[in-house]
Amino acid sequence: LYPQSVANHFHVLKQVFCWKPRISESSDYSEAEVLPDSFPSAPAEPLPEFLLEPEDAFIVKNRPVQLRCRASPATQIYFKCNGEWVNQNDHVTRESLDQLTGLVVREVDISVSRTQVEELFGLEDYWCQCVAWSSAGTTKSNCAYVRIAYLRKNFEQEPLGREVRLEQEVLLQCRPPEGMPAAEVDWLKNEDVIDPSQDPNFLITIDHDLIIKQARLSDTANYTCVARNVVARRRSSTATLIVYVSGGWSSWTEWSECNARCGRGWQRRTRSCTNPAPLNGGIFCEGPQVQRITCTTLCPVDGGWTEWAKWSACGTECTHWRSRECQAPPPINGGKHCSGSMMESKNCTEGLCARNKKVSIEHASHPLSPGMGVAVYTGLVVALLLTVVMALGVGVLAYRRRCRHLHGDITDSSSALTAAFHPGNYKPPRQDNPLHPSAPPDLTATAGAFRGPLFSLPQGINDSPHKIPMTTSPLLDPLPSLKIKVYNSSTLSSLELPADMGVGDGEILSLKSVGTVGREREFHSHTLSREPGLSTSATLGHLGGRLTIPNTGVSLLVPPGTIPQGKFYEMYLIINKWDKTTLPSEGSQTVLSPVVSCGPSSMLLNRPVVLTLPHCAQLDTPTPDWTLTLKTQTHQGAWEEVLTVGEETLSSPCYLQLEEECCHVLMEQLGTYGLVGQSCPPRPACKRLQLALFAPRAPCLSLDYSLRIYCIHDTPHALKEVLDLERSLGGVLLEDPKPLFFKDSYHNLRLSIHDIPHNHWRSKLLAKYQEIPFYHIWSGSQRPLHCTFSLERASLAVSQLACKICVRQVEGEGQIFQLHTDIQETLPPHSPLPSGSTCLPSSQVGPYAFRLPDSIRQKICASLDAPSARGCDWRLLARSLGFDRYLNYFATKPSPTGVLLDLWEACHQGDADLVSLATALEEMGKSEVLVVMTTDGDC
């Protein structure tokens, strides 16, 4: 076989040495033509004319080729190959007679084998030529070349895969293998032949390159170059072309209204990366999605009355007037106008002028005698007196009826949640009153009797004559389907408040009312609807206790004395599921903790309780990166800010103690709470996330196999939620979750799989990676977030899978999972106990819930509550324990030391260690308290 360059050289030699002259030759085959002096007028026989000439041929493998020629008239035809006559025995000759001309037609075939062609040495091609004779002379045919056909295996240049943007021009190059004859080239798009005549967006050049004039999304495909000739058909490697679309920002929305109804606030506007949206790995829009500017809203000022002006002079109508104006201050910025009258008038003659005037009118219109006038006025006075007496009688009856329902027992130790219900000088009636025997409360009678605000009863002569409303909110506001029990220490009766009593906001029910003897009592109860592992409840009394949801980091500490003496309440603690809760984040805020409900929400507390929430904010930085806010949910479902850490004031209703992995909230109002955060410029904040890799537990019986990677908050509750979900799906955790710091940088989370053994496995993912949008992770509004990698194995015999999964934030930190598993083995459940969790019971009641005995607590409070000139009091204890961020909160409590000790109990519920408290007291020089702790406690 000769190289292509040599073959081209042979073609040049052919043009020089081989041509097809149509001349007559003499018997000795002379090349010179002899022209006679005159031409015969009618020659006997013309020169041979070739009707069929031999054609070029290729020897494929070892099959010989046939060369054929036909001439007329011809007495003989012979083949001449490479300048030598072919043996006469190798010719196959056939004769026939042309019916039209009557001339003899001769046809000759020869066979050329591969061996004959390969025996030729030098630079010449193997060629053959026909020579035909007639009586008039000879004629030569053209030269037919016989070559050995072949097609090399390797392409000189193969197409390469690319990622191009939309509407970009694309060039895919292809140089086919060397061959004889030269190979023809076709392009395949997903195994379909590309026809430029059908799709003008494609162009195939003379050099076999494929040009896509403007890349379209539909041009994302696998492209293959195919070379073919008479010998074989060769395919190049497949080139994957991905047409991506880079994201573009939409127009900014209008600025929102100022979020502060009064004073300084924020306005925000947003835009979305949807013009167009990024596709096939296109670059996400750079820049902020949300812009905020400060705004100031003028505060409304309600109007106020000025002082009354002096009375005017007594007029002809026996009245004088005085006025006032709504100018102290005047209502501005939408403030309310003053309520009441601007003018006031009264009789300026103590009524004498009006009476005399009336009498004079009567006399003028009715000229009666003096005796008749006196009788008329006497009758009017008597009628007026009778009317007043009847009104007083009706009022007394109504008052006594109300007193019968509001019996004096409402103020004893089992009647109310707090002493603030009644004035301090109210005296309860005697218990042995036969008219009002002690009986279990009848809530149905109470609910039917009162439909308006209750007022305290008159207490005595010195009490204010005005009615003072005791409260404007329901006494107990249970959650739907909640059972609330209140136990009376004196009667040991149980009171259950139904959730469908229809008590309005302005109503309140007494917890103990008196009914008639023998009357049936109706008990309505609704039990707490619980999610397994997401709620707990317990009946707590004056001694307090602790509610804990195991393996979630959520707990509620109810200190001793929080519930009034003699009362017992069924308290609950619930972690709200993400799909059933409106999250408290807005704008660029992010949810950092689970949303937790504790209650009953309208329960009155004598002292603060401590709610512990885990969070995922990264706090171990030299400078503060977070603006942390505690939010609560109202009864209407809206979220309101309770406090912002570092911006507390005397009006702040809570205190928040922040630790690395959890926070402790001191509060006096139960309800629904959650912790949110926002980056504090100039540095972006980081959230602590966990990456959990799951795979099917059972042996894989199909060719498909999937791996799921979850991106969750680094809190015990979030991991527990995903473990429960995967347990229901039949998945198992392959290894311990890996931590990841996710930065507030507007960059997505990118997941990709690598090092797949392609001879046994194939990834179904077309793109090189998957991404979870930044705002889906940062807002915390979508749970749980995950990506699935779908794989396909070559056969059922393949059982081993080894690959690498990379997870990282673009331009941020990342993690790598090194996977080596046998998919045929039944994987054991891998459920690690979340860090920081302990095997605490779900509820602890009474002294067993507290590490510090009550006797030691009382002595510490007695020693530190009183202010000390040297500062060795509760303030120094707060600094020693690290609770001194806002001391004014503790200063407003009756026992600051007691509240500090409650917070210390909540912070140390897991370790149960008194060393930190003892060390703080020792540094303060409180040796007498240490002696008490050593003798009475169990340090």
PEPE-V288542 format. One record per residue. RES is the residue in one letter. SS is DSSP state (A for helix, B for strand, O for the rest). PHI is phi as a letter, one per 20 degrees, with the letter a starting at -180 (none if undefined). Layout:
RES | SS | PHI
RES | SS | PHI
This chain:
L | O | none
Y | O | d
P | O | f
Q | A | f
S | A | f
V | A | f
A | A | f
N | A | f
H | A | f
F | A | f
H | A | f
V | A | f
L | A | f
K | A | f
Q | A | f
V | A | e
F | A | d
C | O | c
W | O | b
K | O | d
P | O | f
R | O | d
I | O | c
S | O | e
E | O | c
S | O | f
S | O | f
D | O | e
Y | O | m
S | O | f
E | O | e
A | O | e
E | O | e
V | O | d
L | O | e
P | O | f
D | O | f
S | O | b
F | O | e
P | O | f
S | O | f
A | O | b
P | O | f
A | O | f
E | O | b
P | O | f
L | O | f
P | O | f
E | B | c
F | B | f
L | B | e
L | B | b
E | O | d
P | O | f
E | O | d
D | O | g
A | B | b
F | B | c
I | B | e
V | O | e
K | O | l
N | O | d
R | O | e
P | O | f
V | B | d
Q | B | d
L | B | d
R | B | c
C | B | b
R | B | b
A | B | b
S | B | b
P | O | f
A | O | b
T | O | e
Q | B | b
I | B | c
Y | B | c
F | B | e
K | B | c
C | B | d
N | O | l
G | O | n
E | B | c
W | B | f
V | O | f
N | O | g
Q | A | f
N | A | f
D | A | e
H | O | e
V | B | d
T | B | d
R | B | c
E | B | d
S | B | b
L | B | d
D | O | f
Q | O | f
L | O | e
T | O | e
G | O | m
L | O | e
V | B | e
V | B | d
R | B | d
E | B | c
V | B | c
D | B | c
I | B | c
S | B | d
V | B | d
S | O | e
R | A | f
T | A | f
Q | A | f
V | A | f
E | A | f
E | O | f
L | O | f
F | O | d
G | O | o
L | O | d
E | O | e
D | O | e
Y | B | e
W | B | c
C | B | c
Q | B | b
C | B | e
V | B | c
A | B | d
W | B | d
S | B | b
S | O | f
A | O | e
G | B | q
T | B | c
T | B | c
K | B | d
S | O | e
N | O | f
C | O | e
A | B | d
Y | B | d
V | B | d
R | B | c
I | B | e
A | O | e
Y | B | b
L | B | b
R | O | f
K | O | e
N | O | e
F | O | f
E | O | f
Q | B | b
E | O | d
P | O | f
L | O | d
G | O | f
R | B | b
E | B | d
V | B | c
R | B | e
L | O | f
E | O | m
Q | O | e
E | O | f
V | B | c
L | B | c
L | B | d
Q | O | e
C | O | b
R | B | d
P | O | f
P | O | f
E | O | f
G | B | a
M | B | c
P | O | f
A | O | g
A | O | f
E | B | e
V | B | d
D | B | c
W | B | d
L | B | d
K | B | d
N | O | l
E | O | m
D | B | d
V | B | f
I | O | e
D | O | d
P | O | g
S | O | f
Q | O | e
D | O | c
P | O | f
N | O | f
F | B | d
L | B | b
I | B | d
T | O | f
I | O | f
D | O | e
H | O | m
D | O | e
L | B | d
I | B | d
I | B | d
K | O | f
Q | O | c
A | O | f
R | O | d
L | A | f
S | A | f
D | A | e
T | O | f
A | B | a
N | B | d
Y | B | d
T | B | c
C | B | e
V | B | d
A | B | d
R | B | b
N | O | b
V | O | f
V | O | e
A | O | b
R | B | c
R | B | d
R | B | d
S | O | e
S | O | f
T | O | e
A | B | d
T | B | e
L | B | d
I | B | d
V | B | e
Y | B | d
V | B | c
S | O | f
G | O | f
G | O | c
W | O | f
S | O | f
S | O | f
W | O | f
T | O | f
E | O | f
W | O | f
S | O | f
E | O | f
C | O | f
N | O | f
A | O | d
R | O | f
C | O | b
G | B | n
R | B | e
G | B | b
W | B | c
Q | B | d
R | B | c
R | B | c
T | B | c
R | O | b
S | O | c
C | O | e
T | B | c
N | O | c
P | O | e
A | B | f
P | O | f
L | B | b
N | O | l
G | O | n
G | O | f
I | O | f
F | O | f
C | O | g
E | O | e
G | O | o
P | O | f
Q | O | e
V | B | c
Q | B | d
R | B | c
I | B | c
T | B | f
C | B | b
T | B | c
T | B | d
L | O | f
C | O | f
P | O | f
V | B | d
D | O | f
G | O | f
G | O | c
W | O | f
T | O | e
E | O | f
W | O | f
A | O | f
K | O | f
W | O | f
S | O | f
A | O | f
C | O | f
G | O | e
T | O | f
E | O | e
C | O | m
T | B | c
H | B | c
W | B | c
R | B | b
S | B | c
R | O | b
E | O | c
C | O | e
Q | O | c
A | O | c
P | O | e
P | O | f
P | O | f
I | B | c
N | O | l
G | O | n
G | O | f
K | O | f
H | O | f
C | O | f
S | O | e
G | O | p
S | O | e
M | O | e
M | B | c
E | B | b
S | B | c
K | B | b
N | B | f
C | O | e
T | O | c
E | O | l
G | O | n
L | A | f
C | A | f
A | A | f
R | A | f
N | A | f
K | A | f
K | A | f
V | A | f
S | A | f
I | A | f
E | A | f
H | A | f
A | A | f
S | A | e
H | O | c
P | O | f
L | O | e
S | O | e
P | A | g
G | A | f
M | A | f
G | A | f
V | A | f
A | A | f
V | A | f
Y | A | f
T | A | f
G | A | f
L | A | f
V | A | f
V | A | f
A | A | f
L | A | f
L | A | f
L | A | f
T | A | f
V | A | f
V | A | f
M | A | f
A | A | f
L | A | f
G | A | f
V | A | f
G | A | f
V | A | f
L | A | f
A | A | f
Y | A | f
R | A | f
R | A | f
R | A | f
C | A | f
R | A | f
H | A | f
L | O | e
H | O | f
G | A | f
D | A | f
I | A | f
T | A | d
D | O | f
S | O | f
S | O | d
S | O | d
A | O | c
L | O | e
T | O | b
A | A | f
A | A | f
F | A | f
H | O | c
P | O | f
G | O | f
N | O | e
Y | O | f
K | O | d
P | O | f
P | O | f
R | O | f
Q | O | f
D | O | e
N | O | f
P | O | f
L | O | f
H | O | c
P | O | f
S | O | f
A | O | b
P | O | f
P | O | f
D | O | d
L | A | f
T | A | f
A | A | f
T | A | f
A | A | f
G | A | e
A | A | e
F | O | d
R | O | c
G | O | b
P | O | f
L | O | e
F | B | c
S | O | f
L | O | f
P | O | f
Q | O | e
G | O | r
I | O | f
N | O | e
D | O | f
S | O | f
P | O | f
H | O | e
K | O | e
I | O | d
P | B | f
M | O | f
T | O | a
T | O | d
S | O | c
P | O | f
L | O | f
L | O | c
D | O | c
P | O | f
L | O | f
P | O | g
S | O | l
L | O | d
K | O | d
I | O | d
K | B | d
V | B | c
Y | B | d
N | O | e
S | O | f
S | O | e
T | O | d
L | O | l
S | O | e
S | B | d
L | B | d
E | B | d
L | O | e
P | O | f
A | O | f
D | O | d
M | O | f
G | O | m
V | O | f
G | O | e
D | O | f
G | O | e
E | O | d
I | O | b
L | O | d
S | O | f
L | O | e
K | O | b
S | O | c
V | O | d
G | O | d
T | O | f
V | O | f
G | O | n
R | O | f
E | O | f
R | O | d
E | O | d
F | O | d
H | O | d
S | O | b
H | O | c
T | O | e
L | O | f
S | O | f
R | O | d
E | O | e
P | O | g
G | O | n
L | O | d
S | B | b
T | B | b
S | B | b
A | B | a
T | B | e
L | B | d
G | O | c
H | O | f
L | O | f
G | O | m
G | B | r
R | B | b
L | B | d
T | B | c
I | B | e
P | O | g
N | O | m
T | O | c
G | O | m
V | B | d
S | B | b
L | B | c
L | B | d
V | B | d
P | O | f
P | O | f
G | O | n
T | O | f
I | O | e
P | O | g
Q | O | g
G | O | n
K | O | d
F | O | c
Y | B | c
E | B | e
M | B | e
Y | B | c
L | B | b
I | B | c
I | B | e
N | O | f
K | O | f
W | A | f
D | A | f
K | A | c
T | O | c
T | O | e
L | O | f
P | O | e
S | O | e
E | O | b
G | O | m
S | O | e
Q | O | f
T | B | c
V | B | f
L | O | d
S | O | b
P | O | f
V | O | e
V | B | c
S | B | d
C | B | c
G | B | a
P | O | f
S | O | f
S | O | e
M | O | f
L | O | e
L | O | d
N | O | e
R | O | b
P | O | f
V | B | d
V | B | c
L | B | d
T | B | d
L | B | c
P | B | f
H | O | c
C | O | c
A | B | e
Q | O | e
L | O | d
D | O | e
T | O | d
P | O | f
T | O | d
P | O | f
D | O | d
W | B | d
T | B | d
L | B | e
T | B | c
L | B | e
K | B | c
T | B | c
Q | B | d
T | O | f
H | O | f
Q | O | e
G | O | n
A | O | e
W | B | d
E | B | c
E | B | f
V | B | e
L | B | b
T | B | d
V | O | f
G | O | n
E | O | c
E | O | f
T | O | c
L | O | f
S | O | e
S | O | f
P | O | e
C | O | c
Y | B | c
L | B | d
Q | B | e
L | B | d
E | O | c
E | O | f
E | O | d
C | B | b
C | B | c
H | B | c
V | B | d
L | B | e
M | B | b
E | O | d
Q | O | c
L | O | f
G | O | r
T | B | d
Y | B | c
G | B | b
L | B | d
V | B | c
G | B | b
Q | B | b
S | B | f
C | O | d
P | O | g
P | O | e
R | O | e
P | O | f
A | O | e
C | B | c
K | B | d
R | B | e
L | B | d
Q | B | c
L | B | d
A | B | c
L | B | d
F | B | c
A | B | b
P | B | f
R | O | f
A | O | f
P | O | g
C | O | f
L | O | d
S | O | d
L | O | f
D | B | e
Y | B | b
S | B | c
L | B | c
R | B | d
I | B | d
Y | B | d
C | B | d
I | B | c
H | B | f
D | O | e
T | O | c
P | A | g
H | A | f
A | A | f
L | A | f
K | A | f
E | A | f
V | A | f
L | A | f
D | A | f
L | A | f
E | A | f
R | A | f
S | A | f
L | A | e
G | O | n
G | B | d
V | B | c
L | B | f
L | O | f
E | O | b
D | O | f
P | O | g
K | B | d
P | B | f
L | B | b
F | B | e
F | B | d
K | B | e
D | O | f
S | O | c
Y | O | m
H | O | d
N | O | f
L | B | e
R | B | d
L | B | c
S | B | b
I | B | d
H | B | c
D | O | l
I | O | f
P | O | f
H | O | f
N | O | f
H | O | c
W | B | c
R | B | b
S | B | e
K | O | e
L | O | f
L | O | f
A | O | f
K | O | e
Y | O | b
Q | B | d
E | B | c
I | B | d
P | O | g
F | A | g
Y | A | f
H | A | f
I | A | e
W | A | f
S | A | f
G | O | m
S | O | e
Q | O | c
R | O | c
P | O | e
L | B | e
H | B | b
C | B | c
T | B | d
F | B | d
S | B | e
L | B | d
E | B | c
R | B | e
A | O | f
S | O | b
L | O | f
A | O | f
V | O | f
S | O | c
Q | B | e
L | B | c
A | B | c
C | B | b
K | B | c
I | B | d
C | B | d
V | B | c
R | B | b
Q | B | e
V | O | g
E | O | l
G | O | b
E | O | e
G | B | b
Q | B | c
I | B | c
F | B | d
Q | B | e
L | B | d
H | B | c
T | B | b
D | B | d
I | O | f
Q | O | e
E | O | e
T | O | f
L | O | f
P | O | f
P | O | f
H | O | d
S | O | c
P | O | f
L | O | f
P | O | g
S | O | f
G | O | n
S | O | e
T | O | c
C | O | e
L | O | f
P | O | f
S | O | f
S | B | b
Q | B | c
V | B | d
G | A | m
P | A | g
Y | A | f
A | A | e
F | O | c
R | O | f
L | O | e
P | O | f
D | A | f
S | A | f
I | A | f
R | A | g
Q | A | f
K | A | f
I | A | f
C | A | f
A | A | f
S | A | e
L | A | d
D | O | f
A | O | f
P | O | f
S | O | d
A | O | f
R | O | e
G | O | m
C | O | e
D | O | c
W | A | f
R | A | f
L | A | f
L | A | f
A | A | f
R | A | f
S | A | f
L | A | e
G | O | n
F | O | d
D | O | d
R | O | f
Y | O | b
L | A | f
N | A | f
Y | A | f
F | A | f
A | A | f
T | O | e
K | O | e
P | O | g
S | O | c
P | A | g
T | A | f
G | A | f
V | A | f
L | A | f
L | A | f
D | A | f
L | A | f
W | A | f
E | A | f
A | A | f
C | A | f
H | O | d
Q | O | f
G | O | e
D | O | e
A | O | l
D | O | c
L | O | e
V | A | f
S | A | f
L | A | f
A | A | f
T | A | f
A | A | f
L | A | f
E | A | f
E | A | f
M | A | e
G | O | n
K | O | e
S | A | f
E | A | f
V | A | f
L | A | f
V | A | f
V | A | f
M | A | f
T | A | f
T | A | e
D | A | e
G | O | e
D | O | c
C | O | f
